[in-house]
Amino acid sequence: MKGETAVFESIIREIKDRSLNVHGIELTCDGETLFRYMPHEDVRYPIYSCTKTVTALAVGLAVSDGKFDISRPLASYLPHEYLTAMDDDRREAFSRLPVTRFMPMSVPGYPFRAEGEDMLTASLAYDVDYSAVPAFDYSNIPAYLVGLACEYALGRPLAEYIQERLFTPMGIENVTFQTDGQGRYYGATGIYLTLHELNKLGTLILDGGEGIVPREWIAEMSKIHCTAREGGYGYFMYVRPDRLFISGKWGQRSVILPDKHAVLTYMADMPDTSNELHDLAEDVIRMYRNEV
């Protein structure tokens, strides 16, 4: 315990000495809080691309409810009028791709985000070679399209469904969601959570869905479906041999350590220096692996 305390104190000292804009850090194991640093009140902050993992969990719930089939072409869930606006060759190739191609970011060629008054129109207008070999290519557009397809399959707002089927059973109420210009679920970013709520999301994945999301779905989304810069990518979540992590820009991350049954979560506002926080988090992970 003395070694742990020294590491934690060192990290807090580094954060203060470097004036890092850290909202908080939380380490839990088997439901017990081992370390918590909260320089500010634990209010909700944007979790950015951690939202994508929430979208993957929502898809799993819709699949388990028999409302969504990820083996079907994603295009089969979208409104016909949007598809007819595509040129014939691109529409034909796009219409063959199942939802499972989009969830691991394995459709290359999209820009980072869709721009325009109607983001669905913009997303389908980009000159993407849908017949290209699968390859990891990070973009907000796949999560947006998957979320939209799921919403259309359910026939109700996906944000409402996520609140009812995921967040409320987790004890998380009144979550803010981002929508597109037409009021549809955005899927790639835009959710706000507290540090502890983000940690609960990591814990839910660690614990195989906690009876809220089917264990089989958690296992499927936690597999490597595509090789990525961070090692591997599952369904809107990074996967390494020793960990999983939910990740958003500027220092939002929940690192899941299955072999230690632990979750390390941190949040920050560090647009240019988030790697410094990731490095400090590695100190906690190394300590925890070697000494606990």
Order of alpha helices (4+ residues) and beta strands (2+ residues): alpha-beta-beta-beta-alpha-alpha-alpha-alpha-alpha-alpha-alpha-beta-alpha-alpha-beta-beta-beta-beta-alpha
